[in-house]
Amino acid sequence: MFRTKPLVLIVVSVAVLVCLIWWGASKPSVSQAPTSPSTTETQTQISTPPPAPSATPSAPKGYYDSLALECQKKQSPSCCVASVTKMKTGGYKLQPPQGCPIGYQANTNSCSDSYTWCEPVPPAKISINFTAPAADIKWVFGKTNTIQWIKETGSTGSVYLLSASDKSVVGWITQQTAPHQTSFAWNTRDLSISRTDPSKKTVATGAYIIKATFDGNPKIEFSSAPFSIIYESEVQIPVHNLTIQNYAFPSSSLTVKKGDKLVFTNNDPVTHTLNLTSYSPFVIPSGSQFTFDTNILTPGSYNFYSQAYPTLKITMTVQ
């Protein structure tokens, strides 16, 4: 009897152990349990709207084909398709409901059935131009002349010479300009071979254009009007004819450039004496001429006059 009880206890213990092992093996583990979106994840998915069409060049496959297909449902399919073509060429996408992002602007074709898309805002154009050389001016070979533009660009650059006939580059006038520079004194004889090669070459006489390029963003470029480089022997000095008749000049004022010449012709029956402040008077007999060189004058206003005949006077401005 005493041997039976231990045997029963052993059998019961084994049975309990087997039951425990079976129960543990059949229970689903945490890692195997099916998962479902958490409350937070579900709210995030619901509250976040689908991404708006981007104005970047990336578009999903078939994007433009789908838009073109929709165009067939419109009254003016050709204009609609033309807008799709522009979008595809630029890699643009439709304008989202909230408008184009910063740095982009809306664009559309001028018809009611055109799509509206977003494209980058073009950089602002900086309006700069040369004030010298003036159009058709003649600069003498080997003389120093001032190239000037209206305002600084804020970036470095270079100034070079182009042929007026075919716009080909002849050489560099200056390889580097400073950000705040607005002029350059150039001896119209020497050019550098390139912007990086300082080796010199001699410019020939002829018709040219000066071009400036600055390295900022956006890049700034502007050109001068055509002008000429001539030899000093080719310089033609302007001559202004002033005929004295009936004790008067043909006009009361005259504007000349320093270096111009004045030719006074006396058609009156008397001798005239003309005065010019700070200079000796000059006498012009009847039927004679007198040539005056304005090179002796500085820019400003001058009066030629006769003390004997008050009507004989003229104001000349020298530039």
DRENLOMI-847034 format. One line per field, with one value per residue (C-alpha): x, y, z. Coordinates in steps of 0.5 Angstrom, whole numbers. Layout:
<recs>
x = [X;...];
y = [Y;...];
z = [Z;...];
</recs>
This chain:
<recs>
x = [0;6;9;2;2;9;7;1;4;9;4;0;6;8;1;1;7;5;-1;3;8;2;-2;5;6;-1;-1;0;6;7;11;6;0;-3;-2;-6;-5;-5;-9;-4;-2;-9;-10;-3;-6;-12;-10;-4;-7;-4;2;0;3;10;13;20;22;20;13;11;11;5;3;3;0;-6;-6;-6;-12;-16;-15;-20;-26;-25;-28;-21;-17;-11;-10;-10;-5;0;0;1;7;10;9;13;18;20;18;13;7;0;-1;-4;-10;-6;-2;5;11;16;20;15;10;3;3;-2;-3;-8;-14;-20;-18;-11;-8;-4;2;8;15;21;21;26;31;31;34;39;39;46;49;55;55;62;64;58;55;59;65;72;77;85;89;94;90;87;80;75;70;64;58;52;53;57;54;57;61;67;68;71;71;73;73;68;68;62;62;61;61;67;72;78;81;80;81;81;81;78;74;72;65;65;68;64;70;76;82;84;90;86;92;93;89;90;89;84;81;86;92;95;100;99;96;95;89;88;84;76;69;68;63;65;62;62;61;60;60;54;48;44;50;50;52;51;55;56;54;59;65;71;79;82;89;91;92;85;82;77;77;69;69;63;62;60;58;58;52;48;52;50;51;47;45;45;48;53;55;62;67;73;78;73;75;71;71;69;67;66;61;60;63;66;72;70;73;71;72;73;73;80;83;86;81;81;80;77;77;71;71;76;76;79;80;79;82;77;83;85;79;76;69;64;61;64;61;64;62;63;63;62;56;51;48;54;54;54;54;59;58;65;64];
y = [0;5;3;5;12;14;11;15;22;20;19;25;30;27;28;35;37;34;38;45;43;42;49;53;50;51;59;64;68;75;76;71;75;79;87;92;100;103;109;114;111;111;118;120;117;120;127;127;129;126;130;136;136;138;143;139;136;129;127;119;115;116;123;127;122;122;129;129;124;128;134;130;131;139;144;146;140;142;148;143;139;145;146;139;139;146;142;136;140;144;138;142;139;142;148;145;148;151;155;154;154;159;160;158;162;160;159;157;158;164;159;157;149;150;147;151;149;151;153;157;164;167;171;178;182;187;193;195;198;202;210;209;208;212;209;211;214;214;212;213;207;207;213;211;212;210;205;206;203;206;202;197;189;187;181;180;180;181;186;184;186;183;184;188;184;177;178;174;175;179;179;181;188;187;180;181;187;188;188;195;197;202;204;202;206;202;204;202;198;192;186;180;173;170;171;166;168;175;175;181;182;188;190;192;198;197;197;193;192;192;186;185;179;179;172;173;169;171;172;179;181;187;190;197;200;199;204;204;204;209;211;218;220;218;223;228;234;237;244;249;255;261;266;274;277;283;284;278;270;265;263;265;259;253;247;244;238;240;240;242;248;254;258;265;268;276;277;284;291;292;289;286;285;279;278;272;273;272;271;277;279;277;281;279;284;284;278;274;268;266;259;258;252;250;245;251;252;247;245;250;256;262;268;271;278;285;291;295;291;289;284;280;275;268;263;257;251;246;239];
z = [0;2;-5;-9;-6;-9;-16;-16;-15;-20;-25;-23;-24;-31;-33;-30;-34;-40;-40;-38;-44;-49;-47;-48;-55;-57;-54;-60;-58;-58;-64;-68;-66;-72;-72;-73;-74;-68;-66;-67;-74;-76;-74;-78;-84;-84;-82;-87;-94;-100;-103;-107;-114;-114;-118;-119;-125;-123;-125;-124;-130;-135;-131;-138;-142;-137;-137;-145;-145;-141;-146;-151;-146;-147;-152;-154;-154;-158;-153;-147;-151;-152;-145;-143;-148;-145;-138;-140;-144;-137;-133;-129;-126;-124;-120;-113;-110;-104;-110;-112;-107;-106;-112;-117;-121;-124;-132;-137;-144;-146;-147;-143;-143;-142;-135;-130;-128;-123;-126;-123;-122;-127;-124;-124;-130;-128;-133;-134;-140;-143;-143;-146;-152;-155;-161;-168;-164;-167;-162;-164;-164;-158;-154;-147;-147;-142;-142;-137;-135;-131;-124;-121;-121;-114;-118;-121;-129;-135;-141;-148;-155;-161;-168;-170;-177;-174;-166;-166;-160;-162;-155;-147;-145;-138;-135;-128;-126;-119;-116;-115;-121;-126;-131;-134;-138;-144;-149;-155;-158;-153;-152;-148;-152;-147;-140;-137;-142;-140;-147;-151;-158;-162;-164;-171;-173;-175;-173;-166;-160;-153;-148;-141;-137;-130;-126;-121;-120;-125;-130;-132;-140;-144;-150;-153;-159;-165;-165;-169;-168;-173;-174;-172;-179;-180;-175;-179;-174;-175;-177;-176;-181;-178;-183;-181;-185;-183;-177;-174;-174;-177;-170;-162;-160;-162;-158;-160;-158;-155;-161;-166;-171;-172;-179;-178;-185;-186;-191;-188;-192;-185;-181;-175;-169;-164;-157;-153;-145;-143;-150;-154;-160;-167;-173;-179;-185;-190;-195;-190;-186;-179;-176;-169;-165;-159;-156;-152;-149;-143;-143;-141;-144;-148;-151;-158;-159;-162;-158;-164;-166;-161;-165;-167;-161;-160;-154;-155;-151;-151;-149];
</recs>
